[in-house]
Amino acid sequence: MDEYRLHLSSKDKKLGGVCGGVAEYFDFDPTIVRVFFLFFSFVGGGGLLLYLIIWLVAPKEDTL
């Protein structure tokens, strides 16, 4: 059985690959994930903080 891990996407990458990796992990469209991060960034700043944390903690896809 394949093990699914959150990682930074190297295929669907705009800035750091966070949204692409989250979209792959949850099997969503990356555009929807980007919209959610933008929305939560403008409403309280939580989206930006979460994005930065994932960017620092998650491994790159090619290092798995």
C-alpha positions in Angstrom: 0.0 0.0 0.0 1.3 3.4 -0.9 2.1 5.8 1.9 0.8 9.4 1.3 2.9 12.2 2.7 2.5 15.9 2.6 5.4 17.3 0.4 6.3 20.3 -1.7 5.2 19.7 -5.3 7.8 20.0 -8.0 5.3 19.5 -10.8 2.6 22.1 -9.8 4.7 24.9 -8.3 4.1 28.6 -8.5 6.1 29.9 -5.5 7.2 27.2 -3.1 5.1 24.2 -4.2 3.0 24.3 -1.0 -0.4 24.6 -2.6 0.5 21.9 -5.2 1.6 19.5 -2.5 -1.4 20.1 -0.3 -3.7 19.6 -3.3 -2.0 16.3 -4.1 -2.2 15.2 -0.5 -6.0 15.9 -0.3 -6.7 15.2 -3.9 -8.0 18.7 -4.7 -7.5 21.0 -7.6 -4.4 23.2 -6.8 -6.3 26.4 -7.8 -8.9 25.8 -5.1 -6.1 25.4 -2.5 -4.5 28.6 -3.7 -7.8 30.5 -3.4 -8.3 29.2 0.2 -4.7 30.2 1.2 -5.3 33.7 -0.3 -8.7 34.0 1.4 -7.3 33.0 4.8 -4.3 35.3 4.3 -6.6 38.3 3.9 -8.9 37.3 6.7 -6.6 37.4 9.7 -3.3 36.4 8.1 -3.6 32.7 9.1 -3.2 31.5 5.6 0.2 33.2 5.1 1.4 31.8 8.4 0.3 28.3 7.6 1.8 28.6 4.1 5.2 29.6 5.6 5.2 26.8 8.2 4.4 24.1 5.6 7.1 25.6 3.3 9.7 25.3 6.0 8.7 21.9 7.4 7.5 19.8 4.4 10.1 17.9 2.4 10.6 18.4 -1.4 8.9 15.8 -3.6 12.1 14.6 -5.1 13.7 13.9 -1.7 11.1 11.3 -0.8 
